[in-house]
Amino acid sequence: MRLGRGHRQAPARWYTFSVTDAAKAAVAAQRVLIVEDDDAAREGLTELVRTWGFTVEAAADGEAALARVASFRPTIVVSDL
């Protein structure tokens, strides 16, 4: 593809990043509590966040979430309204 006189299209590049063991440990130490009443959404989001390396637990409602907060002590809570 020509972009004009004297210009060339930049070649496509694939970048890969290596993650250090320390970075992996730092992410794994972060605890995420997912609160979602829709089973499929809760399971999908839980698996997605887990693939990122976080420690994840899930709850189906506010009451279950409050019980999990006491024992799991999440770093962050993800919830719909």
C-alpha positions in Angstrom: 0.0 0.0 0.0 1.4 3.4 -0.9 0.6 6.3 1.3 2.1 9.0 -0.8 5.4 10.1 -2.2 8.2 9.2 0.1 6.0 7.5 2.7 5.8 3.8 3.4 3.5 1.9 5.6 5.1 0.7 8.8 5.4 -3.0 9.1 3.1 -4.8 11.5 4.8 -5.9 14.7 3.9 -8.3 17.4 5.1 -7.5 20.8 5.4 -10.0 23.6 5.9 -9.1 27.2 7.4 -11.3 29.8 6.0 -11.0 33.3 8.4 -11.5 36.2 7.7 -13.9 39.0 7.5 -11.0 41.4 4.8 -9.3 39.3 2.8 -12.6 39.1 3.0 -12.9 42.9 1.9 -9.3 43.3 -1.2 -9.9 41.1 -2.0 -13.3 42.8 -1.9 -11.5 46.2 -4.8 -9.2 45.0 -8.2 -10.7 46.0 -11.2 -9.9 43.8 -14.8 -10.6 45.0 -17.3 -10.7 42.2 -21.0 -10.1 43.2 -23.4 -11.0 40.4 -26.9 -12.5 40.5 -26.8 -13.8 36.9 -25.1 -17.2 37.0 -23.5 -17.1 33.5 -22.2 -13.5 33.9 -20.8 -14.4 37.4 -19.0 -17.5 36.1 -17.7 -15.9 33.0 -16.3 -12.8 34.8 -14.8 -15.0 37.5 -13.0 -17.1 35.0 -11.8 -14.1 33.0 -10.4 -12.4 36.1 -8.8 -15.6 37.3 -7.0 -16.0 33.9 -5.4 -12.6 34.6 -3.8 -14.2 37.7 -6.0 -12.7 40.5 -7.3 -14.7 43.4 -11.1 -14.7 42.9 -14.2 -15.6 44.8 -17.8 -15.0 43.7 -21.2 -14.4 45.4 -24.7 -14.5 44.0 -26.2 -11.8 46.2 -25.4 -9.1 48.8 -25.9 -11.4 51.8 -23.5 -14.0 50.4 -21.1 -11.2 49.5 -21.1 -9.8 53.1 -20.3 -13.3 54.4 -17.4 -13.7 51.9 -16.0 -10.2 52.8 -15.4 -11.3 56.4 -13.5 -14.4 55.5 -12.0 -13.6 52.1 -11.0 -10.0 52.8 -11.0 -8.9 49.1 -8.8 -6.1 47.8 -11.7 -5.0 45.5 -15.3 -5.9 45.0 -16.9 -5.9 41.6 -20.7 -5.7 41.6 -23.5 -4.7 39.4 -26.4 -2.6 40.8 
